[in-house]
Amino acid sequence: MLATGGLVMMIGMYILLLDRVAVVTGGNKGIGLEVCRQLASNKGLIVVLTARNDQRGASAVQKLKEAGHSNVIFHQLDTTDALSISRLADFLKSRFGRIDILVSGCVPDCKACIYIVKD
Ligand SMILES: NC(=O)c1ccc[n+]([C@@H]2O[C@H](COP(=O)([O-])OP(=O)(O)OC[C@H]3O[C@@H](n4cnc5c(N)ncnc54)[C@H](OP(=O)(O)O)[C@@H]3O)[C@@H](O)[C@H]2O)c1
């Protein structure tokens, strides 16, 4: 039983390593939401939909899940709030160890994006 559990965990970790990770800011509506939807239609891609408002973000993720996109997760991000930016950076680092795609759906010169990529 333990061996099976260990194998399942190893396969899960292997799949996680194969997946690419995309992060989208301002993902709860407009261009950001559409980018999330299109990215999520790619198999092997995990989409981290971020929004400054928890409820709006969670509701957008829920809608995408209902449309069949189970590979979307939510994390809060207000691109003007340093603490929020570093919380997201910590989450991405500990959960995935990297990001592969970063799309700013909120402002063209997103400072949070620069920080997250550097960190
Ligand atoms: N739509 C166009 O045709 C077009 C054309 C050229 C350029 N753009 C530019 O592209 C960007 C997105 O356009 P859009 O039409 O998709 O706009 P939108 O529908 O107003 O969506 C903007 C998104 O950015 C989020 N946002 C704003 N400030 C934020 C912050 N401090 N932290 C995190 N998220 C924040 C909003 O969240 P809330 O829901 O919480 O407000 C919303 O999710 C804008 O910069 C716009 O000027 C748009």
The ligand as an ORCA input file, in Angstrom:
! r2SCAN-3c Opt
* xyz 0 1
  N      -9.055     46.066    -24.423
  C      -8.348     46.599    -25.394
  O      -8.745     46.678    -26.575
  C      -6.936     47.100    -25.117
  C      -6.164     47.569    -26.160
  C      -4.854     47.984    -25.906
  C      -4.348     47.934    -24.617
  N      -5.147     47.504    -23.617
  C      -4.565     47.478    -22.281
  O      -4.558     46.116    -21.827
  C      -4.805     46.081    -20.437
  C      -6.012     45.178    -20.128
  O      -7.139     45.625    -20.872
  P      -8.605     45.026    -20.571
  O      -9.493     45.563    -21.640
  O      -8.501     43.550    -20.420
  O      -8.949     45.745    -19.191
  P     -10.041     45.321    -18.073
  O     -11.139     44.516    -18.667
  O     -10.364     46.588    -17.360
  O      -9.224     44.337    -17.100
  C      -8.155     44.848    -16.358
  C      -7.738     43.774    -15.369
  O      -6.619     44.252    -14.653
  C      -6.899     44.120    -13.261
  N      -6.148     45.078    -12.477
  C      -6.185     46.436    -12.495
  N      -5.354     46.947    -11.582
  C      -4.759     45.886    -10.949
  C      -3.810     45.758     -9.912
  N      -3.274     46.819     -9.291
  N      -3.419     44.516     -9.530
  C      -3.923     43.424    -10.139
  N      -4.843     43.476    -11.117
  C      -5.255     44.704    -11.527
  C      -8.392     44.310    -13.152
  O      -8.865     43.814    -11.901
  P     -10.238     44.342    -11.223
  O     -11.352     43.540    -11.845
  O     -10.021     44.058     -9.786
  O     -10.370     45.808    -11.544
  C      -8.832     43.467    -14.341
  O      -8.785     42.102    -14.030
  C      -5.015     47.522    -19.987
  O      -3.782     48.031    -19.513
  C      -5.402     48.222    -21.263
  O      -5.061     49.596    -21.227
  C      -6.405     47.072    -23.834
*
